Amino acid sequence: MADRLLQHDPALAAHPHLPGPRHTATVWDESARPTPVGLAAVIGKSRADLLNHLDTPRSTTELATRTGLTPGGVSQHLSTLRSAGLVTRHRTGRTVMYARTTAADSLIDAAS
């Protein structure tokens, strides 16, 4: 019983030396560097966050999870970013993956 309760306690499950659900660490994934404040001031925080999280190609669902935006909101922002030439998309099976363009990389690097 104690082991079962321990596994479902979010405060304890994330501790590296205690048992917990698999993949818990993805909640605290810090792979993306902090979003540049200057970039957020120019294109908006949500779009800057999306570009920042596109350090590797990702789906709208994954971006929604990482940013806290709704999938519909992510899709609208990605359409705008794509129109501006900052994002490309390609289909992998049934999933559409989005990636930054070199122009977006340059924009992020300049703002950092």
C-alpha positions in Angstrom: 0.0 0.0 0.0 2.8 2.5 0.9 4.5 1.8 -2.4 1.3 2.5 -4.3 0.7 5.8 -2.5 4.4 6.8 -3.1 4.1 6.3 -6.8 1.1 8.6 -7.1 2.4 11.5 -5.0 3.7 14.0 -7.6 6.0 15.7 -5.1 7.8 12.4 -4.4 7.5 10.7 -7.8 9.8 13.3 -9.4 12.6 12.6 -6.9 15.4 10.6 -8.7 15.9 8.1 -5.9 12.3 7.2 -5.3 10.0 5.0 -7.4 7.5 6.8 -9.6 5.7 6.6 -12.9 7.7 6.4 -16.0 8.4 9.5 -18.0 7.8 11.9 -15.1 10.9 13.9 -15.9 9.4 15.1 -19.2 7.3 17.5 -17.2 10.4 19.4 -16.2 12.2 19.1 -19.6 14.6 22.0 -19.9 15.9 21.2 -23.4 14.7 24.5 -24.8 16.7 27.5 -23.7 14.8 30.4 -22.1 12.7 32.4 -24.6 14.5 35.7 -25.4 12.6 38.6 -23.9 13.4 40.9 -26.8 12.0 38.4 -29.3 8.8 38.1 -27.2 8.4 41.8 -27.2 8.5 41.9 -31.0 6.4 38.8 -32.0 4.6 38.1 -28.8 5.3 35.7 -26.0 3.3 32.7 -27.3 4.9 32.9 -30.8 8.4 33.4 -29.3 7.8 30.4 -27.0 6.7 28.2 -29.9 9.8 29.2 -32.0 12.0 28.5 -28.9 10.5 25.0 -28.5 11.0 24.2 -32.2 14.7 23.5 -31.5 13.8 20.1 -33.0 10.7 19.3 -35.2 7.5 18.9 -33.1 3.8 18.3 -33.6 1.1 20.8 -32.6 0.1 18.4 -29.7 3.6 18.3 -28.3 4.0 22.1 -28.6 0.7 22.5 -26.8 1.9 20.3 -24.0 5.2 22.1 -23.7 3.8 25.6 -23.9 0.5 25.3 -22.1 -1.4 26.7 -25.1 -4.4 25.0 -26.6 -3.8 22.9 -29.7 -6.0 25.3 -31.7 -4.0 28.3 -30.4 -0.7 26.5 -31.4 -2.1 25.8 -34.8 -3.1 29.5 -35.4 0.3 30.8 -34.2 2.1 28.2 -36.4 0.1 29.3 -39.4 1.2 32.9 -38.8 4.8 31.9 -38.3 4.7 29.8 -41.4 3.3 32.8 -43.4 6.2 34.9 -42.1 8.7 32.3 -43.3 9.8 31.3 -39.8 8.4 27.8 -39.7 8.1 25.0 -42.1 5.9 21.9 -41.9 6.2 18.3 -43.2 4.0 15.3 -42.8 5.3 12.1 -41.1 2.6 9.5 -41.5 -0.5 11.0 -39.9 1.5 13.6 -38.0 2.4 17.1 -39.2 5.8 18.2 -37.8 6.8 21.8 -37.6 10.4 23.1 -37.6 12.1 26.5 -37.5 13.7 27.9 -40.6 17.2 29.4 -40.7 15.5 32.8 -40.6 13.9 31.9 -37.3 17.2 30.5 -36.0 18.9 33.8 -36.9 16.1 35.8 -35.2 16.5 33.8 -32.0 20.3 34.0 -32.0 20.1 37.8 -32.6 17.7 38.2 -29.7 19.7 36.0 -27.2 
